Amino acid sequence: MKRALITGVTGQDGSYLAEFLLRKGYQVHGIKRRSSSFNTERVDGIYRDLHEHGTRFFMHFADLSDAGSLSQLLYKIQPDEVYNLAAQSHVRVSFDIPEYTSDITGTGALRLLECIRQTGIQTRFYQASSSEMYGSAPPPQNEDTPFHPRSPYACAKLFAHFATVNYRESYKLFAVSGILFNHESPRRGETFVTRKVARAVARIKLGLQSKLYLGNLDARRDWGYAPEYVEAMWMMLQQASPSDFCIGTGAMHSVKEFVEQAFGHAGLDWKEYVAMDERYLRPAEVDALEADASKAHAQLGWRHKVGFQELVGLMVDAELAELEDRRAGILKPVGEED
């Protein structure tokens, strides 16, 4: 039975990846940070009591800021595959807390790579790189496009990306980076624009909210469906030799288009409800990101299936269904979960 270790397992990508690997027959270990409140709702559906026979999903306390905890886990678990998905991943917030973002998102990846090297375990390493590293580089972007990061988050991701390349070349580690373009789902964090829009549409539709405040509506992104992207992560680690890949749909849509589609899906006119708030603008904007994923198509055989309209619709429908369940008493109100 293969063993995998996932940092950031409680996030959107980590939870989908854990489910995917369990279906593949893996034993899956996830890292979570200590918190005084529960933050594991995305993986509650796959968690089993440690005493149950056949349990294959395990959670461990550790942190990318603590090399000691990482080394101990690596040596104890001896994973066949390590997926580094943990980060301070909110781009706008990275301008407010650049040092923390750099430490966790950038140096955290270096700590993990160095722990792998020092423990001497034989494993394959996946680094979650980001299309934000391209910044102002004109689209479409591929593996050979020069990087031009435009935020502390992007700078930290670029450091982690090149640290992965360096450890691959210097120490012959099987280490790869997936340069993933924007990928969304109903599990996306509520402060990210796609989830924020989908959630607001549902609340406005049911009379629970009157306005939605957003920043730059003209930014264009390549949006895909997160569960499909975690399969690409796994595919990268199954190759005969390590290599980096861009993953995306190859189609750009603006934030305004996402808003129009989301409100239209619920039968609403977005112009009646959306207002601008300059506090959501970035000091340096990234105007356009569009993936050229031809290398992934050719070498991995990976292609996206869920298109833009379907993605927006399923996110809005998920928010509406959750609110309806709460109204019906099937779910407790937010903030009152056990």
C-alpha positions in Angstrom: 0.0 0.0 0.0 1.5 3.3 -1.0 1.7 6.1 1.6 1.2 9.8 0.8 1.7 12.8 3.0 -0.3 16.0 2.2 0.4 19.4 3.7 -2.6 21.7 3.5 -4.9 18.6 3.6 -7.8 20.7 5.2 -7.9 23.0 2.3 -9.8 22.8 -1.0 -7.1 20.9 -3.0 -5.9 18.9 0.0 -9.3 17.4 0.7 -10.0 16.5 -2.9 -6.5 15.0 -3.3 -6.9 12.9 -0.1 -10.2 11.5 -1.4 -8.6 10.8 -4.8 -5.7 9.0 -3.3 -7.9 6.9 -1.0 -9.8 5.8 -4.0 -6.5 4.8 -5.5 -5.8 2.5 -2.5 -3.3 4.8 -0.7 -2.7 5.2 3.0 -3.1 9.0 3.4 -1.5 11.2 6.0 -2.4 14.9 6.3 -0.8 17.7 8.2 -2.9 20.2 10.1 -2.0 23.3 12.2 -3.1 23.5 15.8 -6.1 25.7 16.1 -8.5 26.4 19.0 -11.5 26.0 16.6 -12.3 23.1 14.3 -11.0 23.6 10.8 -11.3 20.1 9.3 -14.8 20.3 7.8 -13.5 19.6 4.3 -12.1 16.2 5.4 -14.8 15.2 7.9 -16.4 12.9 5.3 -13.2 10.7 5.0 -12.1 10.8 8.6 -12.4 7.5 10.6 -11.7 6.7 14.2 -8.1 5.5 14.5 -9.4 2.4 16.2 -11.5 1.3 13.3 -10.2 -1.6 11.3 -8.9 -0.6 7.9 -8.5 3.1 8.6 -6.3 4.6 5.9 -6.6 8.4 6.6 -4.6 9.9 9.4 -4.1 13.5 10.6 -1.0 14.9 12.3 -0.1 18.1 14.0 2.8 19.9 12.3 3.6 23.2 10.6 5.7 24.4 7.7 7.3 26.9 10.1 8.6 24.0 12.2 11.3 21.9 10.5 11.5 19.5 13.5 7.9 18.5 13.3 8.3 17.9 9.5 11.4 15.8 9.9 9.8 13.6 12.6 6.7 13.0 10.5 8.7 12.2 7.3 10.9 9.7 9.2 7.9 8.1 10.9 5.6 7.8 7.9 8.2 7.1 5.2 5.8 8.4 2.5 6.2 7.3 -1.1 4.8 10.7 -2.2 4.7 14.1 -0.6 2.3 16.8 -1.8 3.1 20.3 -0.5 -0.2 22.2 -0.8 0.0 24.3 2.3 0.4 28.1 2.0 -0.9 31.5 3.0 -2.7 31.5 -0.3 -4.7 34.7 -0.4 -3.0 37.1 -2.9 -4.6 40.3 -1.6 -3.8 39.4 2.1 -0.2 38.7 1.2 0.3 42.5 0.7 -0.8 42.9 4.3 1.3 40.1 5.8 4.2 39.7 3.4 6.7 38.3 5.9 4.4 35.6 7.1 3.4 34.7 3.6 7.1 34.4 2.6 7.9 32.2 5.6 5.0 29.7 5.1 4.5 29.8 1.3 8.2 30.2 0.3 10.5 29.1 3.1 8.1 26.4 4.2 8.6 24.5 1.0 12.4 24.8 1.4 12.1 23.4 4.9 10.2 20.4 3.6 12.6 19.8 0.8 15.6 20.0 3.2 13.9 17.6 5.6 13.4 15.1 2.8 17.1 15.4 1.9 18.4 15.2 5.5 16.2 12.2 6.5 17.2 10.4 3.3 13.8 9.0 2.7 13.0 7.8 -0.8 10.0 9.8 -1.9 8.5 11.8 -4.7 7.8 15.5 -4.0 5.1 17.7 -5.5 5.2 21.5 -5.1 2.0 23.5 -5.7 3.2 26.3 -7.8 0.9 29.1 -9.0 0.0 30.9 -12.2 0.3 34.1 -10.1 4.1 33.7 -10.7 3.6 34.9 -14.3 2.2 38.2 -13.1 2.4 40.7 -15.9 3.7 38.2 -18.5 1.4 38.3 -21.5 -0.9 35.3 -22.0 -1.0 32.5 -22.8 1.6 31.3 -20.4 3.4 27.9 -20.4 6.4 26.3 -18.8 8.8 28.4 -20.7 7.1 31.8 -20.1 9.4 34.2 -18.0 8.0 34.8 -14.6 7.1 38.4 -13.4 5.5 38.1 -9.9 3.3 41.0 -8.8 2.5 40.2 -5.1 4.3 38.8 -2.1 2.4 35.6 -2.5 3.6 35.2 -6.1 7.2 36.0 -5.0 7.0 33.4 -2.3 5.6 30.8 -4.7 8.4 31.6 -7.1 11.0 31.0 -4.4 9.4 27.6 -3.6 9.2 26.8 -7.3 12.9 27.4 -7.9 13.8 25.7 -4.7 12.1 22.6 -6.0 14.0 22.9 -9.3 17.2 23.3 -7.3 16.7 20.3 -5.1 15.9 18.2 -8.2 19.0 19.3 -10.0 21.4 19.4 -7.0 20.3 16.3 -5.0 18.5 14.2 -7.7 15.2 14.3 -5.8 12.1 13.3 -7.8 10.7 16.8 -7.3 8.2 18.5 -9.5 6.0 21.6 -9.6 2.5 21.9 -10.9 1.9 25.4 -12.1 -1.8 25.4 -11.6 -4.0 28.1 -12.9 -7.1 29.2 -10.9 -9.2 26.2 -9.9 -12.4 26.4 -8.0 -15.2 24.4 -6.3 -17.8 24.6 -3.6 -15.0 23.9 -1.1 -13.1 27.1 -2.1 -12.4 29.4 0.8 -15.2 32.0 1.4 -12.8 35.0 1.0 -11.8 34.0 -2.6 -13.7 35.9 -5.2 -15.4 32.9 -6.9 -16.8 31.5 -3.7 -17.6 35.0 -2.4 -19.7 35.6 -5.5 -21.4 32.3 -5.5 -22.2 32.6 -1.8 -23.5 36.2 -2.2 -25.8 35.1 -5.1 -27.4 32.4 -3.0 -27.9 34.8 0.0 -29.3 37.5 -2.2 -31.6 35.1 -3.9 -33.0 34.0 -0.5 -33.2 37.5 0.8 -30.4 37.2 3.3 -28.0 39.8 1.7 -28.6 43.0 -0.3 -25.2 43.9 -1.7 -22.0 42.3 -2.9 -18.8 44.4 -2.8 -15.9 43.5 -5.1 -12.7 45.0 -6.4 -11.3 44.7 -10.0 -14.0 43.3 -12.3 -11.7 43.4 -15.3 -9.1 40.9 -14.2 -9.2 37.8 -16.4 -8.4 34.3 -15.2 -8.3 30.7 -16.5 -10.8 29.0 -14.2 -11.1 25.2 -13.9 -12.6 22.6 -11.5 -10.4 21.7 -8.6 -11.1 17.9 -8.4 -9.8 17.6 -11.9 -6.6 19.4 -11.0 -5.6 17.2 -8.1 -5.6 14.2 -10.6 -3.0 16.1 -12.6 -0.9 16.4 -9.4 -0.9 12.7 -9.0 -0.2 12.1 -12.7 3.0 14.2 -12.4 4.4 11.9 -9.7 3.7 8.8 -11.7 6.0 9.8 -14.6 9.4 8.1 -15.3 11.3 11.3 -14.8 10.4 14.6 -13.0 9.2 17.6 -14.9 7.1 20.7 -14.3 3.7 21.2 -15.9 1.2 24.0 -16.4 -2.4 22.9 -15.7 -5.4 24.9 -16.9 -8.3 25.1 -19.3 -6.8 27.4 -21.9 -9.8 29.8 -21.7 -9.9 33.2 -20.0 -12.9 34.9 -18.4 -13.1 38.2 -16.5 -14.4 38.5 -12.9 -17.3 40.5 -14.4 -18.1 37.5 -16.6 -18.1 35.2 -13.6 -20.4 37.6 -11.8 -22.8 37.8 -14.7 -22.9 34.1 -15.1 -23.4 33.5 -11.4 -26.2 36.0 -11.0 -27.8 34.9 -14.3 -27.8 31.3 -13.1 -30.0 32.4 -10.2 -32.2 34.5 -12.4 -30.8 37.8 -11.0 -29.4 41.0 -12.7 -26.0 41.5 -11.2 -26.0 45.3 -11.8 -28.7 45.7 -9.1 -26.5 44.1 -6.4 -22.8 44.6 -7.1 -20.8 47.6 -5.9 -17.1 48.4 -5.9 -14.9 48.7 -2.8 -11.4 49.9 -3.4 -10.1 48.1 -0.4 -10.2 44.9 -2.5 -7.9 46.3 -5.1 -4.3 45.0 -5.2 -1.4 47.5 -5.2 -0.1 45.7 -8.3 -2.7 43.9 -10.4 -2.4 40.8 -12.5 -4.5 41.5 -15.6 -4.6 38.2 -17.5 -3.7 34.6 -16.9 -4.4 31.8 -19.5 -2.8 28.4 -19.5 -1.1 26.8 -22.4 -1.4 23.2 -21.1 -0.2 21.5 -24.3 2.7 19.8 -22.4 0.2 18.2 -19.9 -2.0 17.1 -22.7 0.8 15.4 -24.6 2.8 13.9 -21.7 0.3 13.3 -19.0 -2.8 12.8 -21.1 -4.6 15.2 -18.8 -7.4 17.4 -20.0 -10.1 19.4 -18.2 -13.8 18.3 -18.5 -15.8 20.9 -16.6 -16.2 24.2 -18.5 -16.7 27.7 -17.2 -20.5 27.8 -17.2 -20.8 24.4 -15.6 -18.3 25.4 -12.9 -20.1 28.6 -12.0 -23.5 26.8 -12.0 -22.4 24.0 -9.7 -20.9 26.5 -7.2 -24.0 28.6 -7.1 -26.2 25.5 -6.8 -24.1 24.2 -3.9 -24.5 27.5 -2.0 -28.3 27.5 -2.6 -28.6 23.9 -1.5 -26.6 24.6 1.7 -28.7 27.6 2.6 -31.9 25.7 1.9 -30.7 22.8 4.2 -30.0 25.3 7.0 -33.4 26.8 6.6 -34.9 23.3 6.8 -32.9 22.6 10.0 -30.9 19.8 8.3 -27.7 21.8 9.0 -27.1 24.0 12.0 -26.6 27.8 11.5 -23.1 28.9 10.8 -21.1 29.2 14.0 -23.2 26.7 15.9 -21.6 23.5 14.6 -20.6 20.9 17.3 
